[in-house]
Amino acid sequence: MRAAAPRSIGVSIDAATRQAIVRGHAVALTNQEFDLLQALVSGAGSVWSRERLIERAWQRDCYATNATVDVVVASLRRKIERDAHCPEVIIGAGAGGYRIVESTVSPG
């Protein structure tokens, strides 16, 4: 029996233009959403703790908290997931944080 081929979720980002493309369509993201998505994409498949995401995506914001990460992830899911309540792209890793399933980054 053959294993199922991995399914592309169709997310790519261009760091130079700060543009996200989801399933062939440009998606308007806030700076926080883009920075969070870029962090997740840079370590595709790896689990990012909320603390690590804060260090990477909110370097200059000393007021960011774990709740900030959760709120921005929820907002990002509404924009890039087919169904934000059943995410296929940004997957929760329990209390551990989040991971992205698959993506492409254009150099910037």
N, C-alpha and C positions, 0 to 999 in steps of 0.2 A: 504494500500500500504506500503510495507516494504522499509525502507531506504537502500540505497546501502551500502554495507560493505566497510569500508575504504580500499583503495588499498595500499599495501606495495610498497614502492619505492625501496627497496632493498639496502639501504645504511647503512653500519656499520663501526665503527672505533674502533681500538684497541689503546688505549692511551699508553700502555706500549711499543708496537712495532712501534707506529706512522704509522700504516698501515690503509689504507682505502679500503674497499671492496664495490664495486658497482655492483649490480645485479650478484653477485657471482664471480667477477673478481677483482683482486688487481689493484689499480690505483696508479700510481706514482704521488706524490704530492710534491711540494716545501714545505719548512718549513712554509712559510707564508700561503700557501693554506691549509695545515694541521691544523695550529693553528686557522685559520678562521673557517674551517669546524668543528673543535672540539668545538669552542665557540658556533656556531649555534646549534650543536647537544646537547650541555649541557642544552640548554633551548628550546628544540624542541617544535615548535608550537608558541613560544613567539616571538614577534617582537624585534629585536636587532637594536638599532639605530647605525648609523655609528660611533658615538663617543664612545658608549659602546663597539663596536667591536674593535676599536682602543685600548681602555684601556685593553681589554682582550687578543687580539691576537698580539698586537704590544707593549707590556709593555716596552720593552727596546729600542724602536725606536721612538725618539722624532720628527722624520721627517715625520711620517705617517700622512696622511690627509684623508679627506672624499673621495677624488679622488683615493687615494691608495686603500681604501676598495673596491670601484667600479671596479677598474682594476683587483684586485685579485678575486673578485666575478665573473667577466667575464671569467677570466682564469679558475677558478674552474668549472664554468658551462660548458665550452668547454670539460672538462675532465669527468664530471659525469652525465651530462644531455643527454638524447637521442637526443634532439634538443636544443642547447644553446639559440636559438632565441625564443623558446617556453618552458621555464623552468617549470619543474614539481617538482623539489626537493628544490631548493633555490628560494624562491618567493620574489619579491620586494614588499615592503610595502609603495609604494609611496615615499614621502620625509622622511618617518619614518625610513626606513632602510630595513632590510631583515629578513626573517624567513625561517626555514627549515620545510618541511612538516612532515617527519617521519624518524626516524633513530634509531640505536642501538649503545650503547657504551659499550665496554668491559673495565672493571676496569684496571687501570694502575698504 
